[in-house]
């Protein structure tokens, strides 16, 4: 059986890990969205609107929806 101090330390470590994960997901989503904007703006590849638009959509999903989905799933866990 774990002591309350061990349980509190484990909960704090889990919270820190989740915070770091959410921060990295948001940061990577912003970078992907920025890359999509650069592709559309500078036409770096042939179908720039399609590829850039897909990158923008993926980045927006990572920044806005994915963290919300993860938090909702974490709250469901016992």
C-alpha positions as a Markdown table, in Angstrom:
| # | Residue | x | y | z |
|---|---|---|---|---|
| 1 | Unk | 0.0 | 0.0 | 0.0 |
| 2 | Unk | 1.3 | 3.4 | -0.9 |
| 3 | Unk | 1.5 | 6.2 | 1.6 |
| 4 | Unk | -0.4 | 9.5 | 0.9 |
| 5 | Unk | 2.9 | 11.2 | 0.3 |
| 6 | Unk | 3.8 | 8.7 | -2.5 |
| 7 | Unk | 0.3 | 9.1 | -4.0 |
| 8 | Unk | 0.6 | 12.9 | -4.0 |
| 9 | Unk | 4.1 | 12.7 | -5.6 |
| 10 | Unk | 2.8 | 10.4 | -8.3 |
| 11 | Unk | -0.2 | 12.6 | -9.0 |
| 12 | Unk | 2.1 | 15.7 | -9.2 |
| 13 | Unk | 4.5 | 13.9 | -11.6 |
| 14 | Unk | 1.5 | 12.8 | -13.7 |
| 15 | Unk | 0.2 | 16.4 | -13.8 |
| 16 | Unk | 3.6 | 17.7 | -14.9 |
| 17 | Unk | 4.0 | 15.1 | -17.6 |
| 18 | Unk | 0.5 | 15.9 | -19.0 |
| 19 | Unk | 1.3 | 19.6 | -18.9 |
| 20 | Unk | 4.5 | 19.1 | -20.8 |
| 21 | Unk | 2.7 | 16.9 | -23.3 |
| 22 | Unk | 0.0 | 19.4 | -23.9 |
| 23 | Unk | 2.5 | 22.2 | -24.4 |
| 24 | Unk | 4.5 | 20.2 | -26.9 |
| 25 | Unk | 1.4 | 19.3 | -28.8 |
| 26 | Unk | 0.3 | 22.9 | -29.0 |
| 27 | Unk | 3.8 | 24.1 | -30.0 |
| 28 | Unk | 4.1 | 21.4 | -32.8 |
| 29 | Unk | 0.6 | 22.4 | -34.0 |
| 30 | Unk | 1.6 | 26.0 | -34.3 |
| 31 | Unk | 4.8 | 25.1 | -36.2 |
| 32 | Unk | 2.8 | 22.9 | -38.6 |
| 33 | Unk | 0.2 | 25.7 | -39.1 |
| 34 | Unk | 3.0 | 28.2 | -39.7 |
| 35 | Unk | 4.6 | 25.8 | -42.3 |
| 36 | Unk | 1.3 | 25.5 | -44.1 |
| 37 | Unk | 1.0 | 29.3 | -44.2 |
| 38 | Unk | 4.5 | 29.6 | -45.7 |
| 39 | Unk | 3.7 | 26.9 | -48.3 |
| 40 | Unk | 0.6 | 28.8 | -49.3 |
| 41 | Unk | 2.2 | 32.2 | -49.3 |
| 42 | Unk | 5.4 | 31.4 | -51.1 |
| 43 | Unk | 4.1 | 28.5 | -53.3 |
| 44 | Unk | 7.0 | 26.3 | -52.4 |
| 45 | Unk | 5.4 | 23.2 | -53.8 |
| 46 | Unk | 3.2 | 22.6 | -56.9 |
| 47 | Unk | -0.3 | 22.2 | -55.4 |
| 48 | Unk | 0.5 | 24.9 | -52.8 |
| 49 | Unk | -3.2 | 25.6 | -51.8 |
| 50 | Unk | -3.9 | 21.9 | -51.2 |
| 51 | Unk | -0.8 | 21.0 | -49.3 |
| 52 | Unk | -0.7 | 24.3 | -47.4 |
| 53 | Unk | -4.3 | 24.0 | -46.5 |
| 54 | Unk | -3.9 | 20.5 | -45.2 |
| 55 | Unk | -1.0 | 21.6 | -43.1 |
| 56 | Unk | -3.0 | 24.6 | -41.8 |
| 57 | Unk | -5.9 | 22.3 | -40.9 |
| 58 | Unk | -3.7 | 19.8 | -39.2 |
| 59 | Unk | -2.0 | 22.5 | -37.2 |
| 60 | Unk | -5.3 | 24.0 | -36.1 |
| 61 | Unk | -6.5 | 20.5 | -35.1 |
| 62 | Unk | -3.4 | 20.0 | -33.0 |
| 63 | Unk | -3.6 | 23.4 | -31.3 |
| 64 | Unk | -7.4 | 23.6 | -30.7 |
| 65 | Unk | -9.0 | 20.1 | -30.6 |
| 66 | Unk | -6.3 | 17.6 | -29.7 |
| 67 | Unk | -5.5 | 19.0 | -26.2 |
| 68 | Unk | -9.3 | 19.1 | -25.4 |
| 69 | Unk | -9.7 | 15.5 | -26.5 |
| 70 | Unk | -6.7 | 14.4 | -24.4 |
| 71 | Unk | -7.9 | 16.2 | -21.3 |
| 72 | Unk | -11.4 | 14.8 | -21.6 |
| 73 | Unk | -9.9 | 11.2 | -21.9 |
| 74 | Unk | -7.6 | 11.8 | -18.9 |
| 75 | Unk | -10.6 | 12.9 | -16.8 |
| 76 | Unk | -12.4 | 9.6 | -17.6 |
| 77 | Unk | -9.5 | 7.5 | -16.4 |
| 78 | Unk | -9.8 | 6.3 | -12.8 |
